[in-house]
Structures are given as C-alpha cells and as structure tokens.
C-alpha cells in the first residue's frame, strides 16, 4: 500500500530523536503547488480518526485516508544530492511532477 526506504527510515529516526515528544511522521497531500497537489511532511504527536498507520522498523508513518488515495502504492525515500537533502515520494499515480518533486498532478 505504501513503502518507506531504509534511508527515509534512518532520517526519520534521526530527526525524531532530537525531539522526543514527536512520535509520528505524517505524510499528507495538499491542494496547490505548481502541478496541482503537493506533498507535506511533518512530525505529529496525535493520531487522527482517519489516519492509517504504517510501521517500518521503529518508525510509525501516518497518512490520512484522503491523502492515501493520492499516494497509494508510492514509496518514500530520503535523498542526498548536489541540490540538498530531502524526502522524495515516487508516486505511480502521478501523471507529472515538478522539477523538485514536491508537487504532482493526477
């Protein structure tokens, strides 16, 4: 349904250790961005009623049902390259993405 690379798991663990209150890594899809939809990543302390919980090693990823409809079958990765380091979603449902990979259309 949704996958997370070892690089992403490692980075989520590193960041979450800095603030012990933040337990969950949340992925959501918002309207906007240059392609129509954009990915949003943050840490959260709360699980909402419509969240699906995905567990990867010691990491719990939350995705609300609406967002999951857009990114089902995708994979989260953490990339470090010449332009910086960032989370990247490879989304088989996207028809097109922007150059930085944070925005997509369906």
C-alpha positions in Angstrom: 0.0 0.0 0.0 2.8 2.4 0.9 6.6 1.8 1.3 9.4 3.6 3.0 13.1 3.2 2.1 15.8 2.4 4.6 17.3 5.9 4.0 14.0 7.5 4.9 13.6 5.4 8.0 17.1 6.3 9.2 16.5 10.0 8.6 13.1 10.0 10.3 14.7 8.2 13.3 17.5 10.8 13.4 15.1 13.8 13.4 12.6 12.3 15.8 15.4 11.7 18.4 16.0 15.4 18.6 12.5 16.0 19.9 11.2 13.0 21.9 7.7 14.5 22.0 7.2 14.0 18.3 6.3 10.3 17.8 4.9 10.0 14.4 6.0 11.0 10.9 3.0 12.4 9.0 2.6 12.5 5.2 -0.3 14.4 3.7 -1.3 15.7 0.3 -2.5 19.3 0.0 -4.0 21.2 -2.9 -1.6 23.6 -4.5 1.9 23.6 -5.8 2.9 24.1 -9.4 1.3 20.8 -10.5 -1.9 20.9 -8.5 -1.1 18.8 -5.4 1.9 18.9 -3.1 3.3 16.6 -0.5 3.6 17.7 3.1 5.9 16.1 5.7 5.9 16.8 9.4 6.1 15.2 12.8 2.9 14.8 14.9 2.1 13.7 18.4 -1.5 12.7 17.7 -3.3 10.0 15.6 -6.5 11.3 14.0 -9.6 9.2 13.3 -9.0 8.9 9.6 -5.3 8.1 9.8 -3.8 4.9 8.5 -0.7 3.8 10.5 2.2 2.2 8.6 5.1 0.7 10.7 8.6 0.4 9.4 11.1 -0.9 12.0 10.9 1.7 14.8 9.1 4.3 12.7 5.4 4.9 12.5 4.1 6.8 9.5 0.6 8.4 9.5 -1.3 9.1 6.3 -4.9 10.3 6.3 -7.4 8.4 4.1 -7.8 11.2 1.6 -4.1 11.7 1.1 -3.6 7.9 0.9 -6.0 7.8 -2.1 -3.5 10.1 -4.0 -0.3 8.2 -2.9 -1.3 4.6 -2.6 1.4 2.3 -4.0 4.1 5.1 -3.5 7.5 4.9 -1.9 9.0 7.5 0.4 12.8 8.0 0.2 15.3 10.3 1.7 17.7 11.7 -1.0 21.0 13.5 -0.5 22.4 15.0 -3.7 24.0 18.2 -5.0 20.9 20.3 -4.6 20.4 19.2 -0.9 18.8 16.6 1.2 15.1 16.0 1.1 12.2 13.5 1.3 11.0 12.3 -2.0 7.9 10.3 -3.0 7.9 8.1 -6.0 4.2 8.1 -6.9 3.0 5.7 -9.6 -0.4 7.6 -9.7 1.2 10.9 -10.7 0.9 11.9 -14.4 3.5 14.6 -13.9 5.7 16.1 -11.2 7.6 19.4 -10.8 11.3 19.6 -11.0 11.9 19.4 -7.3 9.4 16.5 -6.8 7.3 18.1 -4.2 4.3 18.8 -6.5 2.4 16.5 -8.7 -0.7 16.1 -10.9 -3.1 13.2 -11.4 
